[in-house]
């Protein structure tokens, strides 16, 4: 499935997206941010990435959510955007 074209990925069902994410997520690029920014972070991800390219795990630490990205460049761009809200030592 990782070799699917963008058009094939756009046509994935919610179940296929879930399964696709579970394949890359263990090796994904994690950024942990303060939980107060969950809405802004999700809006940024939805506006800048495809649904299958990111995932959010809630309350992975005290007052923190973890966003995991399939692509390292996406994680770096996200981290730069929310750099003031990154949980220290957790990126």
N, CA, C and O atoms as a printed pandas DataFrame, in Angstrom:
     atom_number atom_name residue_name chain_id  residue_number  x_coord  y_coord  z_coord
0              1         N          UNK        A               1    0.796   -1.208    0.000
1              2        CA          UNK        A               1    0.000    0.000    0.000
2              3         C          UNK        A               1    0.841    1.276    0.000
3              4         O          UNK        A               1    0.362    2.270   -0.545
4              5         N          UNK        A               2    2.062    1.340    0.566
5              6        CA          UNK        A               2    2.828    2.583    0.544
6              7         C          UNK        A               2    3.125    3.090   -0.859
7              8         O          UNK        A               2    3.414    4.275   -1.025
8              9         N          UNK        A               3    3.065    2.238   -1.869
9             10        CA          UNK        A               3    3.369    2.651   -3.233
10            11         C          UNK        A               3    2.137    3.125   -4.001
11            12         O          UNK        A               3    2.194    3.284   -5.221
12            13         N          UNK        A               4    1.052    3.346   -3.317
13            14        CA          UNK        A               4   -0.167    3.827   -3.983
14            15         C          UNK        A               4    0.051    5.224   -4.543
15            16         O          UNK        A               4    0.811    6.021   -3.994
16            17         N          UNK        A               5   -0.627    5.501   -5.637
17            18        CA          UNK        A               5   -0.574    6.846   -6.204
18            19         C          UNK        A               5   -1.434    7.771   -5.354
19            20         O          UNK        A               5   -2.231    7.309   -4.538
20            21         N          UNK        A               6   -1.274    9.062   -5.545
21            22        CA          UNK        A               6   -2.059   10.042   -4.797
22            23         C          UNK        A               6   -3.550    9.874   -5.072
23            24         O          UNK        A               6   -4.369   10.040   -4.168
24            25         N          UNK        A               7   -3.904    9.548   -6.301
25            26        CA          UNK        A               7   -5.311    9.347   -6.644
26            27         C          UNK        A               7   -5.875    8.142   -5.895
27            28         O          UNK        A               7   -6.999    8.192   -5.395
28            29         N          UNK        A               8   -5.105    7.064   -5.815
29            30        CA          UNK        A               8   -5.559    5.884   -5.074
30            31         C          UNK        A               8   -5.712    6.208   -3.588
31            32         O          UNK        A               8   -6.650    5.740   -2.943
32            33         N          UNK        A               9   -4.796    7.004   -3.050
33            34        CA          UNK        A               9   -4.890    7.372   -1.641
34            35         C          UNK        A               9   -6.125    8.230   -1.385
35            36         O          UNK        A               9   -6.775    8.088   -0.350
36            37         N          UNK        A              10   -6.450    9.117   -2.319
37            38        CA          UNK        A              10   -7.629    9.969   -2.173
38            39         C          UNK        A              10   -8.910    9.148   -2.121
39            40         O          UNK        A              10   -9.900    9.578   -1.530
40            41         N          UNK        A              11   -8.898    7.981   -2.730
41            42        CA          UNK        A              11  -10.083    7.134   -2.780
42            43         C          UNK        A              11  -10.119    6.070   -1.693
43            44         O          UNK        A              11  -10.973    5.184   -1.727
44            45         N          UNK        A              12   -9.196    6.145   -0.719
45            46        CA          UNK        A              12   -9.192    5.159    0.361
46            47         C          UNK        A              12  -10.408    5.360    1.264
47            48         O          UNK        A              12  -10.847    6.486    1.499
48            49         N          UNK        A              13  -10.931    4.269    1.753
49            50        CA          UNK        A              13  -12.019    4.318    2.723
50            51         C          UNK        A              13  -11.429    4.691    4.085
51            52         O          UNK        A              13  -10.216    4.595    4.275
52            53         N          UNK        A              14  -12.261    5.113    5.028
53            54        CA          UNK        A              14  -11.740    5.402    6.370
54            55         C          UNK        A              14  -10.986    4.217    6.982
55            56         O          UNK        A              14   -9.980    4.411    7.665
56            57         N          UNK        A              15  -11.458    3.011    6.747
57            58        CA          UNK        A              15  -10.771    1.819    7.265
58            59         C          UNK        A              15   -9.393    1.666    6.622
59            60         O          UNK        A              15   -8.425    1.331    7.304
60            61         N          UNK        A              16   -9.301    1.908    5.325
61            62        CA          UNK        A              16   -8.011    1.814    4.634
62            63         C          UNK        A              16   -7.039    2.888    5.119
63            64         O          UNK        A              16   -5.843    2.628    5.249
64            65         N          UNK        A              17   -7.546    4.090    5.385
65            66        CA          UNK        A              17   -6.699    5.158    5.922
66            67         C          UNK        A              17   -6.166    4.753    7.289
67            68         O          UNK        A              17   -4.981    4.931    7.570
68            69         N          UNK        A              18   -7.018    4.218    8.130
69            70        CA          UNK        A              18   -6.613    3.745    9.461
70            71         C          UNK        A              18   -5.514    2.694    9.355
71            72         O          UNK        A              18   -4.510    2.766   10.063
72            73         N          UNK        A              19   -5.701    1.731    8.483
73            74        CA          UNK        A              19   -4.711    0.664    8.308
74            75         C          UNK        A              19   -3.409    1.203    7.724
75            76         O          UNK        A              19   -2.323    0.781    8.122
76            77         N          UNK        A              20   -3.521    2.132    6.783
77            78        CA          UNK        A              20   -2.334    2.742    6.175
78            79         C          UNK        A              20   -1.519    3.481    7.235
79            80         O          UNK        A              20   -0.298    3.331    7.296
80            81         N          UNK        A              21   -2.186    4.274    8.068
81            82        CA          UNK        A              21   -1.502    5.008    9.132
82            83         C          UNK        A              21   -0.820    4.063   10.117
83            84         O          UNK        A              21    0.299    4.319   10.561
84            85         N          UNK        A              22   -1.493    2.981   10.452
85            86        CA          UNK        A              22   -0.910    2.038   11.410
86            87         C          UNK        A              22    0.367    1.395   10.882
87            88         O          UNK        A              22    1.193    0.932   11.668
88            89         N          UNK        A              23    0.539    1.362    9.575
89            90        CA          UNK        A              23    1.765    0.807    8.990
90            91         C          UNK        A              23    2.946    1.766    9.123
91            92         O          UNK        A              23    4.053    1.326    9.431
92            93         N          UNK        A              24    2.740    3.066    8.898
93            94        CA          UNK        A              24    3.871    3.990    8.957
94            95         C          UNK        A              24    4.057    4.638   10.326
95            96         O          UNK        A              24    5.135    5.158   10.614
96            97         N          UNK        A              25    3.047    4.618   11.160
97            98        CA          UNK        A              25    3.093    5.348   12.429
98            99         C          UNK        A              25    4.234    4.940   13.366
99           100         O          UNK        A              25    4.837    5.822   13.977
100          101         N          UNK        A              26    4.561    3.661   13.512
101          102        CA          UNK        A              26    5.673    3.315   14.419
102          103         C          UNK        A              26    7.003    3.952   14.027
103          104         O          UNK        A              26    7.833    4.219   14.895
104          105         N          UNK        A              27    7.218    4.196   12.751
105          106        CA          UNK        A              27    8.452    4.837   12.279
106          107         C          UNK        A              27    8.221    6.304   11.924
107          108         O          UNK        A              27    9.095    6.943   11.339
108          109         N          UNK        A              28    7.049    6.843   12.274
109          110        CA          UNK        A              28    6.701    8.213   11.938
110          111         C          UNK        A              28    7.493    9.228   12.747
111          112         O          UNK        A              28    8.297    8.872   13.609
112          113         N          UNK        A              29    7.252   10.484   12.455
113          114        CA          UNK        A              29    7.981   11.596   13.071
114          115         C          UNK        A              29    7.034   12.309   14.035
115          116         O          UNK        A              29    6.073   12.954   13.615
116          117         N          UNK        A              30    7.318   12.185   15.328
117          118        CA          UNK        A              30    6.421   12.678   16.368
118          119         C          UNK        A              30    6.822   14.064   16.860
119          120         O          UNK        A              30    8.001   14.384   17.004
120          121         N          UNK        A              31    5.796   14.873   17.110
121          122        CA          UNK        A              31    5.975   16.191   17.724
122          123         C          UNK        A              31    4.932   16.295   18.825
123          124         O          UNK        A              31    3.738   16.126   18.577
124          125         N          UNK        A              32    5.385   16.573   20.040
125          126        CA          UNK        A              32    4.458   16.682   21.161
126          127         C          UNK        A              32    4.240   18.157   21.481
127          128         O          UNK        A              32    5.195   18.906   21.684
128          129         N          UNK        A              33    2.970   18.564   21.524
129          130        CA          UNK        A              33    2.619   19.957   21.786
130          131         C          UNK        A              33    1.679   20.049   22.985
131          132         O          UNK        A              33    1.044   19.068   23.373
132          133         N          UNK        A              34    1.605   21.240   23.561
133          134        CA          UNK        A              34    0.726   21.478   24.710
134          135         C          UNK        A              34   -0.722   21.221   24.296
135          136         O          UNK        A              34   -1.133   21.574   23.191
136          137         N          UNK        A              35   -1.471   20.618   25.171
137          138        CA          UNK        A              35   -2.846   20.218   24.851
138          139         C          UNK        A              35   -3.786   21.406   24.611
139          140         O          UNK        A              35   -4.841   21.227   24.002
140          141         N          UNK        A              36   -3.439   22.592   25.065
141          142        CA          UNK        A              36   -4.288   23.755   24.818
142          143         C          UNK        A              36   -4.389   24.113   23.336
143          144         O          UNK        A              36   -5.323   24.800   22.923
144          145         N          UNK        A              37   -3.434   23.650   22.545
145          146        CA          UNK        A              37   -3.418   23.999   21.127
146          147         C          UNK        A              37   -3.998   22.909   20.225
147          148         O          UNK        A              37   -3.767   22.930   19.016
148          149         N          UNK        A              38   -4.732   21.974   20.778
149          150        CA          UNK        A              38   -5.211   20.858   19.960
150          151         C          UNK        A              38   -6.045   21.322   18.765
151          152         O          UNK        A              38   -5.898   20.773   17.673
152          153         N          UNK        A              39   -6.904   22.305   18.941
153          154        CA          UNK        A              39   -7.757   22.761   17.838
154          155         C          UNK        A              39   -6.923   23.429   16.751
155          156         O          UNK        A              39   -7.097   23.134   15.568
156          157         N          UNK        A              40   -6.017   24.327   17.140
157          158        CA          UNK        A              40   -5.183   25.016   16.161
158          159         C          UNK        A              40   -4.278   24.037   15.414
159          160         O          UNK        A              40   -4.081   24.168   14.206
160          161         N          UNK        A              41   -3.736   23.074   16.121
161          162        CA          UNK        A              41   -2.851   22.087   15.489
162          163         C          UNK        A              41   -3.623   21.221   14.497
163          164         O          UNK        A              41   -3.144   20.965   13.392
164          165         N          UNK        A              42   -4.808   20.774   14.884
165          166        CA          UNK        A              42   -5.622   19.975   13.963
166          167         C          UNK        A              42   -6.029   20.790   12.741
167          168         O          UNK        A              42   -6.033   20.274   11.623
168          169         N          UNK        A              43   -6.371   22.061   12.948
169          170        CA          UNK        A              43   -6.732   22.918   11.811
170          171         C          UNK        A              43   -5.560   23.058   10.858
171          172         O          UNK        A              43   -5.741   23.010    9.641
172          173         N          UNK        A              44   -4.364   23.232   11.393
173          174        CA          UNK        A              44   -3.188   23.355   10.534
174          175         C          UNK        A              44   -2.982   22.066    9.734
175          176         O          UNK        A              44   -2.741   22.114    8.528
176          177         N          UNK        A              45   -3.076   20.925   10.401
177          178        CA          UNK        A              45   -2.886   19.642    9.718
178          179         C          UNK        A              45   -3.936   19.433    8.635
179          180         O          UNK        A              45   -3.612   19.023    7.520
180          181         N          UNK        A              46   -5.184   19.714    8.962
181          182        CA          UNK        A              46   -6.262   19.534    7.972
182          183         C          UNK        A              46   -6.117   20.477    6.787
183          184         O          UNK        A              46   -6.482   20.128    5.665
184          185         N          UNK        A              47   -5.585   21.669    7.032
185          186        CA          UNK        A              47   -5.439   22.648    5.973
186          187         C          UNK        A              47   -4.193   22.467    5.118
187          188         O          UNK        A              47   -4.135   22.973    3.997
188          189         N          UNK        A              48   -3.193   21.750    5.634
189          190        CA          UNK        A              48   -1.915   21.649    4.940
190          191         C          UNK        A              48   -1.518   20.240    4.515
191          192         O          UNK        A              48   -0.612   20.069    3.700
192          193         N          UNK        A              49   -2.188   19.238    5.059
193          194        CA          UNK        A              49   -1.804   17.852    4.774
194          195         C          UNK        A              49   -3.025   17.023    4.402
195          196         O          UNK        A              49   -4.161   17.412    4.670
196          197         N          UNK        A              50   -2.779   15.898    3.793
197          198        CA          UNK        A              50   -3.844   14.931    3.536
198          199         C          UNK        A              50   -4.088   14.126    4.810
199          200         O          UNK        A              50   -3.188   13.971    5.636
200          201         N          UNK        A              51   -5.284   13.626    4.959
201          202        CA          UNK        A              51   -5.688   12.930    6.191
202          203         C          UNK        A              51   -4.799   11.718    6.497
203          204         O          UNK        A              51   -4.602   11.384    7.665
204          205         N          UNK        A              52   -4.276   11.074    5.495
205          206        CA          UNK        A              52   -3.465    9.875    5.719
206          207         C          UNK        A              52   -2.011   10.198    6.048
207          208         O          UNK        A              52   -1.221    9.283    6.279
208          209         N          UNK        A              53   -1.638   11.481    6.076
209          210        CA          UNK        A              53   -0.244   11.870    6.304
210          211         C          UNK        A              53    0.064   12.263    7.746
211          212         O          UNK        A              53    1.222   12.515    8.080
212          213         N          UNK        A              54   -0.946   12.317    8.600
213          214        CA          UNK        A              54   -0.728   12.714    9.985
214          215         C          UNK        A              54   -1.717   12.008   10.905
215          216         O          UNK        A              54   -2.758   11.511   10.476
216          217         N          UNK        A              55   -1.358   11.982   12.170
217          218        CA          UNK        A              55   -2.221   11.379   13.172
218          219         C          UNK        A              55   -2.029   12.124   14.490
219          220         O          UNK        A              55   -0.954   12.660   14.760
220          221         N          UNK        A              56   -3.058   12.152   15.289
221          222        CA          UNK        A              56   -2.984   12.812   16.592
222          223         C          UNK        A              56   -3.338   11.816   17.681
223          224         O          UNK        A              56   -4.371   11.149   17.615
224          225         N          UNK        A              57   -2.482   11.719   18.675
225          226        CA          UNK        A              57   -2.750   10.903   19.862
226          227         C          UNK        A              57   -2.945   11.857   21.032
227          228         O          UNK        A              57   -2.065   12.666   21.327
228          229         N          UNK        A              58   -4.085   11.768   21.695
229          230        CA          UNK        A              58   -4.403   12.724   22.754
230          231         C          UNK        A              58   -3.832   12.305   24.102
231          232         O          UNK        A              58   -3.715   11.122   24.419
232          233         N          UNK        A              59   -3.485   13.311   24.871
233          234        CA          UNK        A              59   -2.984   13.166   26.241
234          235         C          UNK        A              59   -1.937   12.063   26.381
235          236         O          UNK        A              59   -2.078   11.135   27.178
236          237         N          UNK        A              60   -0.892   12.196   25.585
237          238        CA          UNK        A              60    0.213   11.241   25.643
238          239         C          UNK        A              60    1.157   11.554   26.797
239          240         O          UNK        A              60    2.038   10.758   27.123
240          241         N          UNK        A              61    0.968   12.700   27.404
241          242        CA          UNK        A              61    1.692   13.115   28.596
242          243         C          UNK        A              61    0.817   14.151   29.288
243          244         O          UNK        A              61   -0.233   14.516   28.760
244          245         N          UNK        A              62    1.221   14.624   30.438
245          246        CA          UNK        A              62    0.449   15.621   31.155
246          247         C          UNK        A              62    0.383   16.884   30.298
247          248         O          UNK        A              62    1.413   17.445   29.927
248          249         N          UNK        A              63   -0.837   17.325   29.988
249          250        CA          UNK        A              63   -1.077   18.513   29.160
250          251         C          UNK        A              63   -0.377   18.459   27.804
251          252         O          UNK        A              63    0.117   19.478   27.322
252          253         N          UNK        A              64   -0.332   17.294   27.193
253          254        CA          UNK        A              64    0.349   17.183   25.904
254          255         C          UNK        A              64   -0.361   16.202   24.988
255          256         O          UNK        A              64   -0.867   15.167   25.422
256          257         N          UNK        A              65   -0.385   16.554   23.711
257          258        CA          UNK        A              65   -0.856   15.675   22.644
258          259         C          UNK        A              65    0.329   15.423   21.721
259          260         O          UNK        A              65    1.217   16.267   21.600
260          261         N          UNK        A              66    0.343   14.268   21.074
261          262        CA          UNK        A              66    1.410   13.954   20.135
262          263         C          UNK        A              66    0.840   13.875   18.727
263          264         O          UNK        A              66   -0.124   13.155   18.469
264          265         N          UNK        A              67    1.449   14.625   17.831
265          266        CA          UNK        A              67    1.122   14.576   16.412
266          267         C          UNK        A              67    2.226   13.789   15.725
267          268         O          UNK        A              67    3.410   14.073   15.906
268          269         N          UNK        A              68    1.834   12.806   14.943
269          270        CA          UNK        A              68    2.802   11.956   14.248
270          271         C          UNK        A              68    2.598   12.144   12.750
271          272         O          UNK        A              68    1.471   12.163   12.256
272          273         N          UNK        A              69    3.716   12.283   12.038
273          274        CA          UNK        A              69    3.682   12.564   10.612
274          275         C          UNK        A              69    4.405   11.479    9.832
275          276         O          UNK        A              69    5.419   10.941   10.276
276          277         N          UNK        A              70    3.870   11.170    8.674
277          278        CA          UNK        A              70    4.488   10.189    7.788
278          279         C          UNK        A              70    5.785   10.748    7.198
279          280         O          UNK        A              70    6.742   10.006    6.979
280          281         N          UNK        A              71    5.809   12.038    6.946
281          282        CA          UNK        A              71    6.924   12.690    6.263
282          283         C          UNK        A              71    7.693   13.583    7.245
283          284         O          UNK        A              71    7.085   14.373    7.969
284          285         N          UNK        A              72    9.002   13.463    7.273
285          286        CA          UNK        A              72    9.820   14.243    8.197
286          287         C          UNK        A              72    9.701   15.747    7.933
287          288         O          UNK        A              72    9.676   16.540    8.874
288          289         N          UNK        A              73    9.628   16.140    6.670
289          290        CA          UNK        A              73    9.495   17.562    6.353
290          291         C          UNK        A              73    8.207   18.150    6.925
291          292         O          UNK        A              73    8.188   19.297    7.372
292          293         N          UNK        A              74    7.141   17.368    6.911
293          294        CA          UNK        A              74    5.883   17.841    7.484
294          295         C          UNK        A              74    6.024   18.047    8.986
295          296         O          UNK        A              74    5.517   19.027    9.531
296          297         N          UNK        A              75    6.712   17.128    9.656
297          298        CA          UNK        A              75    6.894   17.273   11.106
298          299         C          UNK        A              75    7.732   18.499   11.433
299          300         O          UNK        A              75    7.453   19.193   12.411
300          301         N          UNK        A              76    8.754   18.777   10.630
301          302        CA          UNK        A              76    9.596   19.950   10.865
302          303         C          UNK        A              76    8.829   21.247   10.627
303          304         O          UNK        A              76    8.972   22.201   11.392
304          305         N          UNK        A              77    8.024   21.288    9.582
305          306        CA          UNK        A              77    7.224   22.478    9.304
306          307         C          UNK        A              77    6.210   22.711   10.421
307          308         O          UNK        A              77    6.020   23.842   10.869
308          309         N          UNK        A              78    5.567   21.647   10.863
309          310        CA          UNK        A              78    4.607   21.725   11.968
310          311         C          UNK        A              78    5.297   22.205   13.240
311          312         O          UNK        A              78    4.789   23.092   13.927
312          313         N          UNK        A              79    6.451   21.623   13.554
313          314        CA          UNK        A              79    7.188   22.003   14.764
314          315         C          UNK        A              79    7.606   23.469   14.721
315          316         O          UNK        A              79    7.574   24.154   15.743
316          317         N          UNK        A              80    7.990   23.945   13.562
317          318        CA          UNK        A              80    8.378   25.355   13.426
318          319         C          UNK        A              80    7.166   26.264   13.652
319          320         O          UNK        A              80    7.276   27.298   14.311
320          321         N          UNK        A              81    6.024   25.879   13.110
321          322        CA          UNK        A              81    4.801   26.665   13.256
322          323         C          UNK        A              81    4.384   26.773   14.723
323          324         O          UNK        A              81    3.936   27.832   15.163
324          325         N          UNK        A              82    4.527   25.693   15.474
325          326        CA          UNK        A              82    4.066   25.649   16.863
326          327         C          UNK        A              82    5.229   25.564   17.856
327          328         O          UNK        A              82    5.073   25.006   18.942
328          329         N          UNK        A              83    6.380   26.107   17.494
329          330        CA          UNK        A              83    7.591   25.931   18.292
330          331         C          UNK        A              83    7.448   26.430   19.727
331          332         O          UNK        A              83    8.069   25.864   20.627
332          333         N          UNK        A              84    6.660   27.457   19.968
333          334        CA          UNK        A              84    6.486   27.960   21.335
334          335         C          UNK        A              84    5.667   27.010   22.199
335          336         O          UNK        A              84    5.673   27.122   23.425
336          337         N          UNK        A              85    4.964   26.077   21.565
337          338        CA          UNK        A              85    4.059   25.186   22.297
338          339         C          UNK        A              85    4.548   23.740   22.350
339          340         O          UNK        A              85    3.856   22.865   22.869
340          341         N          UNK        A              86    5.736   23.493   21.815
341          342        CA          UNK        A              86    6.275   22.138   21.863
342          343         C          UNK        A              86    6.671   21.810   23.290
343          344         O          UNK        A              86    7.281   22.629   23.977
344          345         N          UNK        A              87    6.328   20.623   23.728
345          346        CA          UNK        A              87    6.682   20.179   25.072
346          347         C          UNK        A              87    8.166   19.875   25.071
347          348         O          UNK        A              87    8.620   19.015   24.316
348          349         N          UNK        A              88    8.927   20.562   25.903
349          350        CA          UNK        A              88   10.390   20.449   25.927
350          351         C          UNK        A              88   10.843   19.007   26.105
351          352         O          UNK        A              88   10.328   18.266   26.943
352          353         N          UNK        A              89   11.822   18.635   25.290
353          354        CA          UNK        A              89   12.415   17.313   25.378
354          355         C          UNK        A              89   11.573   16.193   24.820
355          356         O          UNK        A              89   11.935   15.025   24.961
356          357         N          UNK        A              90   10.462   16.511   24.192
357          358        CA          UNK        A              90    9.555   15.478   23.718
358          359         C          UNK        A              90    9.480   15.411   22.213
359          360         O          UNK        A              90    8.729   14.598   21.675
360          361         N          UNK        A              91   10.235   16.240   21.515
361          362        CA          UNK        A              91   10.153   16.206   20.056
362          363         C          UNK        A              91   10.979   15.089   19.490
363          364         O          UNK        A              91   11.027   14.911   18.273
